[in-house]
Amino acid sequence: MSNTDEYDCMIEPLLTMLAAEAGTSDVAGFLDDEITDHFGLSPGLVETAPIAARLTAWWRDARYREVESG
């Protein structure tokens, strides 16, 4: 039994993008491409902009805390 699921393929590319300081629109574009090309869903079915905004904000906050603590 594995603890992976179909969305795990996005973790490494997303972390790489975030570490490279990709903007919200770049992250949203990646998510849009994955949703349509990899998962075969219709464009616009999932609103990726709010998800991308949350991911980039989370990354910035985590980096800020890391700098502040260390």
N, CA, C and O atoms as a printed pandas DataFrame, in Angstrom:
     atom_number atom_name residue_name chain_id  residue_number  x_coord  y_coord  z_coord
0              1         N          MET        A               1    0.848   -1.182    0.000
1              2        CA          MET        A               1    0.000    0.000    0.000
2              3         C          MET        A               1    0.891    1.242    0.000
3              4         O          MET        A               1    1.906    1.289    0.696
4              5         N          SER        A               2    0.508    2.227   -0.773
5              6        CA          SER        A               2    1.294    3.445   -0.913
6              7         C          SER        A               2    0.538    4.635   -0.337
7              8         O          SER        A               2   -0.692    4.674   -0.346
8              9         N          ASN        A               3    1.294    5.598    0.161
9             10        CA          ASN        A               3    0.686    6.815    0.692
10            11         C          ASN        A               3    0.657    7.936   -0.341
11            12         O          ASN        A               3    0.410    9.091    0.006
12            13         N          THR        A               4    0.901    7.611   -1.584
13            14        CA          THR        A               4    0.879    8.634   -2.623
14            15         C          THR        A               4   -0.487    8.671   -3.288
15            16         O          THR        A               4   -1.227    7.687   -3.288
16            17         N          ASP        A               5   -0.798    9.810   -3.846
17            18        CA          ASP        A               5   -2.029    9.892   -4.633
18            19         C          ASP        A               5   -1.734   10.621   -5.939
19            20         O          ASP        A               5   -0.594   11.002   -6.203
20            21         N          GLU        A               6   -2.749   10.806   -6.734
21            22        CA          GLU        A               6   -2.545   11.348   -8.078
22            23         C          GLU        A               6   -2.045   12.792   -8.082
23            24         O          GLU        A               6   -1.528   13.257   -9.098
24            25         N          TYR        A               7   -2.187   13.499   -6.981
25            26        CA          TYR        A               7   -1.749   14.891   -6.929
26            27         C          TYR        A               7   -0.297   15.047   -6.481
27            28         O          TYR        A               7    0.266   16.135   -6.599
28            29         N          ASP        A               8    0.307   13.998   -5.977
29            30        CA          ASP        A               8    1.687   14.074   -5.495
30            31         C          ASP        A               8    2.670   14.467   -6.596
31            32         O          ASP        A               8    3.751   14.979   -6.304
32            33         N          CYS        A               9    2.310   14.235   -7.840
33            34        CA          CYS        A               9    3.201   14.595   -8.948
34            35         C          CYS        A               9    3.407   16.103   -9.048
35            36         O          CYS        A               9    4.330   16.554   -9.726
36            37         N          MET        A              10    2.566   16.883   -8.385
37            38        CA          MET        A              10    2.693   18.336   -8.443
38            39         C          MET        A              10    3.562   18.904   -7.327
39            40         O          MET        A              10    3.959   20.067   -7.397
40            41         N          ILE        A              11    3.864   18.118   -6.309
41            42        CA          ILE        A              11    4.582   18.644   -5.149
42            43         C          ILE        A              11    5.972   19.148   -5.519
43            44         O          ILE        A              11    6.302   20.304   -5.254
44            45         N          GLU        A              12    6.779   18.300   -6.121
45            46        CA          GLU        A              12    8.156   18.701   -6.433
46            47         C          GLU        A              12    8.222   19.906   -7.373
47            48         O          GLU        A              12    8.966   20.847   -7.097
48            49         N          PRO        A              13    7.462   19.906   -8.480
49            50        CA          PRO        A              13    7.515   21.093   -9.349
50            51         C          PRO        A              13    7.039   22.364   -8.645
51            52         O          PRO        A              13    7.600   23.439   -8.862
52            53         N          LEU        A              14    6.013   22.249   -7.809
53            54        CA          LEU        A              14    5.530   23.428   -7.090
54            55         C          LEU        A              14    6.575   23.949   -6.115
55            56         O          LEU        A              14    6.814   25.154   -6.050
56            57         N          LEU        A              15    7.196   23.061   -5.362
57            58        CA          LEU        A              15    8.231   23.496   -4.422
58            59         C          LEU        A              15    9.413   24.115   -5.155
59            60         O          LEU        A              15   10.000   25.087   -4.680
60            61         N          THR        A              16    9.761   23.561   -6.299
61            62        CA          THR        A              16   10.846   24.124   -7.101
62            63         C          THR        A              16   10.486   25.530   -7.572
63            64         O          THR        A              16   11.311   26.442   -7.511
64            65         N          MET        A              17    9.264   25.700   -8.035
65            66        CA          MET        A              17    8.813   27.021   -8.476
66            67         C          MET        A              17    8.818   28.021   -7.330
67            68         O          MET        A              17    9.277   29.152   -7.485
68            69         N          LEU        A              18    8.306   27.600   -6.182
69            70        CA          LEU        A              18    8.245   28.494   -5.033
70            71         C          LEU        A              18    9.641   28.876   -4.561
71            72         O          LEU        A              18    9.888   30.033   -4.221
72            73         N          ALA        A              19   10.547   27.918   -4.539
73            74        CA          ALA        A              19   11.928   28.194   -4.129
74            75         C          ALA        A              19   12.604   29.166   -5.095
75            76         O          ALA        A              19   13.486   29.927   -4.696
76            77         N          ALA        A              20   12.194   29.142   -6.355
77            78        CA          ALA        A              20   12.736   30.059   -7.364
78            79         C          ALA        A              20   11.985   31.393   -7.371
79            80         O          ALA        A              20   12.189   32.229   -8.251
80            81         N          GLU        A              21   11.113   31.576   -6.377
81            82        CA          GLU        A              21   10.340   32.806   -6.202
82            83         C          GLU        A              21    9.391   33.085   -7.362
83            84         O          GLU        A              21    9.230   34.230   -7.783
84            85         N          ALA        A              22    8.770   32.037   -7.869
85            86        CA          ALA        A              22    7.758   32.199   -8.918
86            87         C          ALA        A              22    6.596   33.011   -8.367
87            88         O          ALA        A              22    6.255   32.920   -7.187
88            89         N          GLY        A              23    6.004   33.794   -9.230
89            90        CA          GLY        A              23    4.866   34.604   -8.834
90            91         C          GLY        A              23    3.567   33.808   -8.860
91            92         O          GLY        A              23    3.508   32.680   -9.348
92            93         N          THR        A              24    2.546   34.431   -8.324
93            94        CA          THR        A              24    1.234   33.795   -8.254
94            95         C          THR        A              24    0.731   33.394   -9.635
95            96         O          THR        A              24    0.166   32.312   -9.798
96            97         N          SER        A              25    0.930   34.254  -10.628
97            98        CA          SER        A              25    0.429   33.929  -11.974
98            99         C          SER        A              25    1.182   32.747  -12.579
99           100         O          SER        A              25    0.592   31.949  -13.308
100          101         N          ASP        A              26    2.476   32.625  -12.287
101          102        CA          ASP        A              26    3.240   31.473  -12.780
102          103         C          ASP        A              26    2.762   30.177  -12.134
103          104         O          ASP        A              26    2.625   29.152  -12.801
104          105         N          VAL        A              27    2.514   30.234  -10.838
105          106        CA          VAL        A              27    2.028   29.045  -10.131
106          107         C          VAL        A              27    0.638   28.677  -10.642
107          108         O          VAL        A              27    0.351   27.501  -10.871
108          109         N          ALA        A              28   -0.218   29.667  -10.821
109          110        CA          ALA        A              28   -1.560   29.404  -11.350
110          111         C          ALA        A              28   -1.477   28.803  -12.749
111          112         O          ALA        A              28   -2.237   27.892  -13.076
112          113         N          GLY        A              29   -0.569   29.298  -13.571
113          114        CA          GLY        A              29   -0.390   28.744  -14.914
114          115         C          GLY        A              29    0.033   27.291  -14.879
115          116         O          GLY        A              29   -0.462   26.473  -15.654
116          117         N          PHE        A              30    0.956   26.968  -13.972
117          118        CA          PHE        A              30    1.381   25.575  -13.814
118          119         C          PHE        A              30    0.193   24.709  -13.403
119          120         O          PHE        A              30   -0.022   23.635  -13.965
120          121         N          LEU        A              31   -0.575   25.176  -12.424
121          122        CA          LEU        A              31   -1.735   24.407  -11.964
122          123         C          LEU        A              31   -2.758   24.235  -13.087
123          124         O          LEU        A              31   -3.320   23.153  -13.256
124          125         N          ASP        A              32   -2.999   25.293  -13.849
125          126        CA          ASP        A              32   -3.921   25.198  -14.995
126          127         C          ASP        A              32   -3.458   24.133  -15.984
127          128         O          ASP        A              32   -4.249   23.310  -16.445
128          129         N          ASP        A              33   -2.159   24.162  -16.303
129          130        CA          ASP        A              33   -1.615   23.181  -17.247
130          131         C          ASP        A              33   -1.761   21.758  -16.723
131          132         O          ASP        A              33   -2.140   20.855  -17.469
132          133         N          GLU        A              34   -1.464   21.557  -15.454
133          134        CA          GLU        A              34   -1.579   20.218  -14.872
134          135         C          GLU        A              34   -3.025   19.733  -14.894
135          136         O          GLU        A              34   -3.298   18.583  -15.234
136          137         N          ILE        A              35   -3.941   20.616  -14.529
137          138        CA          ILE        A              35   -5.353   20.235  -14.459
138          139         C          ILE        A              35   -5.882   19.848  -15.837
139          140         O          ILE        A              35   -6.647   18.892  -15.966
140          141         N          THR        A              36   -5.476   20.587  -16.863
141          142        CA          THR        A              36   -5.988   20.278  -18.200
142          143         C          THR        A              36   -5.185   19.186  -18.895
143          144         O          THR        A              36   -5.761   18.250  -19.448
144          145         N          ASP        A              37   -3.858   19.298  -18.871
145          146        CA          ASP        A              37   -3.024   18.357  -19.627
146          147         C          ASP        A              37   -2.831   17.018  -18.920
147          148         O          ASP        A              37   -2.937   15.962  -19.544
148          149         N          HIS        A              38   -2.552   17.062  -17.629
149          150        CA          HIS        A              38   -2.245   15.824  -16.903
150          151         C          HIS        A              38   -3.508   15.110  -16.414
151          152         O          HIS        A              38   -3.642   13.894  -16.545
152          153         N          PHE        A              39   -4.429   15.896  -15.849
153          154        CA          PHE        A              39   -5.622   15.284  -15.268
154          155         C          PHE        A              39   -6.805   15.244  -16.226
155          156         O          PHE        A              39   -7.796   14.563  -15.958
156          157         N          GLY        A              40   -6.710   15.971  -17.346
157          158        CA          GLY        A              40   -7.742   15.916  -18.367
158          159         C          GLY        A              40   -9.032   16.625  -18.017
159          160         O          GLY        A              40  -10.081   16.317  -18.584
160          161         N          LEU        A              41   -8.973   17.571  -17.091
161          162        CA          LEU        A              41  -10.174   18.313  -16.720
162          163         C          LEU        A              41  -10.328   19.535  -17.617
163          164         O          LEU        A              41   -9.366   19.992  -18.235
164          165         N          SER        A              42  -11.531   20.049  -17.679
165          166        CA          SER        A              42  -11.801   21.227  -18.495
166          167         C          SER        A              42  -11.157   22.464  -17.880
167          168         O          SER        A              42  -11.153   22.627  -16.660
168          169         N          PRO        A              43  -10.611   23.339  -18.734
169          170        CA          PRO        A              43  -10.061   24.595  -18.219
170          171         C          PRO        A              43  -11.148   25.387  -17.502
171          172         O          PRO        A              43  -12.297   25.407  -17.944
172          173         N          GLY        A              44  -10.800   26.022  -16.427
173          174        CA          GLY        A              44  -11.759   26.821  -15.678
174          175         C          GLY        A              44  -12.594   26.032  -14.697
175          176         O          GLY        A              44  -13.341   26.618  -13.914
176          177         N          LEU        A              45  -12.487   24.715  -14.720
177          178        CA          LEU        A              45  -13.265   23.897  -13.789
178          179         C          LEU        A              45  -12.809   24.128  -12.351
179          180         O          LEU        A              45  -13.616   24.107  -11.421
180          181         N          VAL        A              46  -11.521   24.344  -12.185
181          182        CA          VAL        A              46  -10.941   24.602  -10.869
182          183         C          VAL        A              46  -10.347   26.003  -10.897
183          184         O          VAL        A              46   -9.585   26.338  -11.804
184          185         N          GLU        A              47  -10.692   26.819   -9.910
185          186        CA          GLU        A              47  -10.125   28.163   -9.824
186          187         C          GLU        A              47   -8.737   28.064   -9.205
187          188         O          GLU        A              47   -8.598   27.869   -7.998
188          189         N          THR        A              48   -7.719   28.199  -10.039
189          190        CA          THR        A              48   -6.353   28.010   -9.565
190          191         C          THR        A              48   -5.735   29.277   -8.987
191          192         O          THR        A              48   -4.795   29.187   -8.198
192          193         N          ALA        A              49   -6.231   30.444   -9.351
193          194        CA          ALA        A              49   -5.638   31.693   -8.855
194          195         C          ALA        A              49   -5.680   31.776   -7.326
195          196         O          ALA        A              49   -4.665   32.128   -6.724
196          197         N          PRO        A              50   -6.809   31.469   -6.668
197          198        CA          PRO        A              50   -6.811   31.521   -5.204
198          199         C          PRO        A              50   -5.873   30.483   -4.574
199          200         O          PRO        A              50   -5.253   30.743   -3.543
200          201         N          ILE        A              51   -5.779   29.324   -5.192
201          202        CA          ILE        A              51   -4.874   28.288   -4.683
202          203         C          ILE        A              51   -3.432   28.761   -4.825
203          204         O          ILE        A              51   -2.632   28.615   -3.901
204          205         N          ALA        A              52   -3.104   29.324   -5.979
205          206        CA          ALA        A              52   -1.750   29.832   -6.215
206          207         C          ALA        A              52   -1.415   30.953   -5.236
207          208         O          ALA        A              52   -0.293   31.022   -4.735
208          209         N          ALA        A              53   -2.369   31.822   -4.964
209          210        CA          ALA        A              53   -2.141   32.914   -4.009
210          211         C          ALA        A              53   -1.866   32.367   -2.610
211          212         O          ALA        A              53   -0.984   32.861   -1.908
212          213         N          ARG        A              54   -2.613   31.361   -2.215
213          214        CA          ARG        A              54   -2.383   30.754   -0.893
214          215         C          ARG        A              54   -1.026   30.076   -0.822
215          216         O          ARG        A              54   -0.333   30.184    0.189
216          217         N          LEU        A              55   -0.636   29.376   -1.885
217          218        CA          LEU        A              55    0.665   28.703   -1.897
218          219         C          LEU        A              55    1.815   29.701   -1.832
219          220         O          LEU        A              55    2.755   29.513   -1.060
220          221         N          THR        A              56    1.749   30.759   -2.633
221          222        CA          THR        A              56    2.844   31.728   -2.630
222          223         C          THR        A              56    2.898   32.487   -1.307
223          224         O          THR        A              56    3.986   32.787   -0.816
224          225         N          ALA        A              57    1.747   32.801   -0.723
225          226        CA          ALA        A              57    1.729   33.464    0.590
226          227         C          ALA        A              57    2.296   32.543    1.661
227          228         O          ALA        A              57    3.070   32.984    2.510
228          229         N          TRP        A              58    1.923   31.282    1.633
229          230        CA          TRP        A              58    2.448   30.305    2.597
230          231         C          TRP        A              58    3.964   30.221    2.486
231          232         O          TRP        A              58    4.664   30.214    3.499
232          233         N          TRP        A              59    4.475   30.156    1.251
233          234        CA          TRP        A              59    5.923   30.054    1.044
234          235         C          TRP        A              59    6.633   31.305    1.562
235          236         O          TRP        A              59    7.648   31.201    2.251
236          237         N          ARG        A              60    6.104   32.484    1.233
237          238        CA          ARG        A              60    6.720   33.733    1.706
238          239         C          ARG        A              60    6.735   33.787    3.225
239          240         O          ARG        A              60    7.740   34.170    3.825
240          241         N          ASP        A              61    5.626   33.406    3.850
241          242        CA          ASP        A              61    5.551   33.413    5.313
242          243         C          ASP        A              61    6.541   32.437    5.924
243          244         O          ASP        A              61    7.194   32.753    6.919
244          245         N          ALA        A              62    6.655   31.256    5.338
245          246        CA          ALA        A              62    7.594   30.252    5.853
246          247         C          ALA        A              62    9.028   30.747    5.713
247          248         O          ALA        A              62    9.831   30.573    6.629
248          249         N          ARG        A              63    9.359   31.358    4.589
249          250        CA          ARG        A              63   10.712   31.893    4.377
250          251         C          ARG        A              63   10.997   33.032    5.348
251          252         O          ARG        A              63   12.109   33.136    5.866
252          253         N          TYR        A              64   10.014   33.884    5.600
253          254        CA          TYR        A              64   10.181   35.003    6.525
254          255         C          TYR        A              64   10.459   34.482    7.931
255          256         O          TYR        A              64   11.364   34.967    8.609
256          257         N          ARG        A              65    9.681   33.497    8.364
257          258        CA          ARG        A              65    9.890   32.919    9.700
258          259         C          ARG        A              65   11.261   32.271    9.797
259          260         O          ARG        A              65   11.913   32.350   10.839
260          261         N          GLU        A              66   11.705   31.631    8.721
261          262        CA          GLU        A              66   13.018   30.989    8.708
262          263         C          GLU        A              66   14.127   32.028    8.877
263          264         O          GLU        A              66   15.074   31.816    9.634
264          265         N          VAL        A              67   14.005   33.137    8.179
265          266        CA          VAL        A              67   15.008   34.203    8.264
266          267         C          VAL        A              67   14.989   34.837    9.651
267          268         O          VAL        A              67   16.042   35.099   10.232
268          269         N          GLU        A              68   13.807   35.079   10.173
269          270        CA          GLU        A              68   13.667   35.702   11.485
270          271         C          GLU        A              68   14.220   34.832   12.610
271          272         O          GLU        A              68   14.762   35.348   13.587
272          273         N          SER        A              69   14.087   33.529   12.475
273          274        CA          SER        A              69   14.523   32.629   13.549
274          275         C          SER        A              69   16.000   32.270   13.451
275          276         O          SER        A              69   16.576   31.711   14.384
276          277         N          GLY        A              70   16.596   32.590   12.332
277          278        CA          GLY        A              70   17.888   32.040   12.196
278          279         C          GLY        A              70   19.063   32.744   11.892
279          280         O          GLY        A              70   20.135   32.146   11.801
